Amino acid sequence: MAETYFAGDLSDFLPTKPFSTDGFNAATRSDLGDTFWLGADLAQNSRALEQSMANLAVDPVLSNQAETSRSIASNTTDHLIVQMSELLSGDRLLTDQVSQPASDSLAGAWQLAQAQLSQFLENPEFEAVMATAFGEQADANQARQIIADWGQGQDLPALETMPTAVLQARGAFSASSQTVYLGQDWLEQNSQSAIAAVLLEELGHALDSRLNVTDAAGDEGAIFAALVQGQAIAPAALASLKAENDHALLHWQGSDWAVEQAALGEFTVGATGQVSVEFVFDGGAYTGELALFSLTGLESLMPGSDAYTAEAARRALSGSSEGYVVISDAKQRATVSGELGERDWNQGRSSSPVPVALTPGDRFGFMLAPNGSVQDVFNQPAGDSKQRPLFSMAAANPQGLIQMGQMTNGLFAMEDLRRDRRSDDDFNDLIFKVEGATGQAAALESLLPRRYDWQNTDTFERILAIASPVPPAGPSPNPGGSPDPNPTSNPDPNPGGFPGNPDPNPGGSSDPNPGSPGSDPGSSPGIPTTLLTSFVDSLVKFDPAYSETAIAALSGSQITLGDKTIYIGTQQVSSNNQNPIISLFDSANPLNNWTRTDYETTGADGRGIGLAWTGSDLYGVFTVDGTQGNSSQDFRRESQDAQQSWLRSYGQGGGPKVSVIGRLDLATGELVDAAYLSALLSDGKSNTLVVNDLAVNSAGNLVLSADSFFSPRRPDGSSMEQVGPGDSPFAYTVEILPNLKQVVSTQADGWL
């Protein structure tokens, strides 16, 4: 893929024609730097002086003086232009290069996208996907050839980056120039999988431009990207995407560019539907209200129009899945008080994060009533000045300017003064934290004028700590001198001092598997010390390129441990082979994210079906239908030291689906311990057993609930004897040590 970046060199532009700042909006101005605008203002003032001197020449009394002054002004202008060129050469005005880490991420993202495109070409539903994304008239054979060429790196659109504050999106595509654009600061802050997803979306727009004379209905790029990645799109979601207007007009370097965008400022509700918003900092004198509102069905209204504003306010006031008012500055006190360039405006009663119930997978945006209420906005949607509401989506704001920036994952800041008027652009007037939904905005650093240095203050550090709190240091969790059940450099996540949560290892008895990395959940705050489980009975597929939003929308098995959410499922490796996959996303620190696909990599089919957290250990539950390859390629690499032989491998035969439970390192996802669990056929071959739940008993052992087909096993692996009526499957429980080395007991209804 071509990697051409904006040169951003205005030094050639200045001497050739009168300089004007009219071609730059306020967002762009803030990107260019104080050095540039100081020089630009001087140049404009000098030209104004020169013009004034020319006008004076018509006065015969002043003509002699005017001639001299005009000469001085002209020389001054030339001198300033030379100075400007020198200043520009040393000031980074626009994005002219991408950092090495971002370049590496982009290269890796393109490899992921290429692999997905290549796999997509083998999809038997290829023609149906083309029709869904681009319309029945789209030529599937032509599409196949274009995608095949792209997979080989041929005939690709150009790729350029620009400041996200100007692009106002994660990515965009211009059909006229056949160019894909990515927001640079967004690129530098996101994972390869997230970048790959946006690349596929913009390539979808590019493909549509080559297949259709007129643009396909809705956001065809998003539809294409989702289907290429194997995501199922619910009928309601597809209808919403078909109705979405993804077009925008960018003003850049004196020209208007029509593009199709991957929008910023929109949020997607997580799988649970539970979203919370916390009022973190109050940095403005205004006392307004912040609301969220569903975007479903708003596609027919022009963003920013009176009708759009009134409907957004109506939804916010409904207090339902359509929307909520989540912050009322006049009444609520923010979590953090202090100064960020202005006096401390924080007042009112203390408030907690506001929980709201939304529809899983729905999209929503934020609306700020700057100095009034949402009810005021509903009553007078055409309000101007300080009554004009401001939105998280730039398209709904005056002149399409950005009013919301992102400080870090889940932490956002809004500017409460219209940026097309006299705004101070300090972007600290209302700072809030979002949990339970994913969304992105332009990076705060790309929006702040250079004169603001409040990011170096203690107050700013305390605000960031809200997004990624560090637990305070405390006394030793094991002060009695008994052996530490978790002898590592990290504190024990469950030292027995949490009220209402008994120590799972009372009395200081030694860990049956001391020092195992699987027993250390890391330092993430808020990790629960109680049992959490999640199992599904349906096949949920995703791969390493999927974003968290895409995975969450599949409604598969997932558990949340503080800032970390873990998902388990199945990767379709080829048309006839599946492997398990687990992904962890850390909202506080994306550097902690990981994805593992190495649990079982043979030709046998392996799937991920469940997750469990016992308060100290993470477990994954899998199924596999046989054994192929060597033990280093599947769960056998960590099951060979089990005491009972049936726990060590699949056993005889092949085809029936048996279960595997694995203990995992929370920090990396690495398999630490494993045990196979199977039923028996009368000929001694393994038969189907599927685990569907997990508990912890009073002894601290795991109790697995399962369906056993035909003969359940005794602890030594031998076949039980049926003593009562009943047909397969039989309810079956297995008690096993936490380190998965030994089965303590088994029980099945009607069997001994």
JONOR-V898484 format. One record per helix or strand of 3 or more residues. SS is the DSSP state (H for helix, E for strand). FROM is the first residue (numbers start at 0). TO is the last residue. If there is no record, write none. Layout:
BEGIN
ss->SS from->FROM to->TO
ss->SS from->FROM to->TO
END
This chain:
BEGIN
ss->H from->10 to->15
ss->H from->25 to->31
ss->H from->33 to->55
ss->H from->62 to->89
ss->H from->99 to->119
ss->H from->125 to->133
ss->H from->139 to->150
ss->E from->157 to->161
ss->H from->163 to->166
ss->E from->168 to->173
ss->E from->178 to->182
ss->H from->183 to->188
ss->H from->191 to->210
ss->H from->219 to->227
ss->H from->234 to->242
ss->E from->246 to->251
ss->E from->254 to->262
ss->E from->266 to->268
ss->E from->273 to->281
ss->E from->288 to->293
ss->H from->297 to->299
ss->H from->305 to->316
ss->E from->322 to->327
ss->E from->353 to->356
ss->E from->362 to->368
ss->H from->373 to->378
ss->H from->384 to->386
ss->H from->393 to->395
ss->H from->397 to->399
ss->E from->403 to->407
ss->E from->410 to->413
ss->E from->429 to->434
ss->E from->436 to->438
ss->H from->443 to->446
ss->H from->453 to->455
ss->H from->457 to->466
ss->H from->505 to->507
ss->H from->516 to->518
ss->E from->531 to->534
ss->H from->547 to->551
ss->E from->556 to->560
ss->E from->563 to->573
ss->E from->576 to->585
ss->H from->589 to->591
ss->E from->593 to->595
ss->E from->605 to->612
ss->E from->617 to->623
ss->H from->630 to->632
ss->H from->634 to->637
ss->H from->644 to->646
ss->E from->657 to->663
ss->E from->670 to->676
ss->E from->688 to->695
ss->E from->701 to->707
ss->E from->729 to->735
ss->E from->742 to->747
END
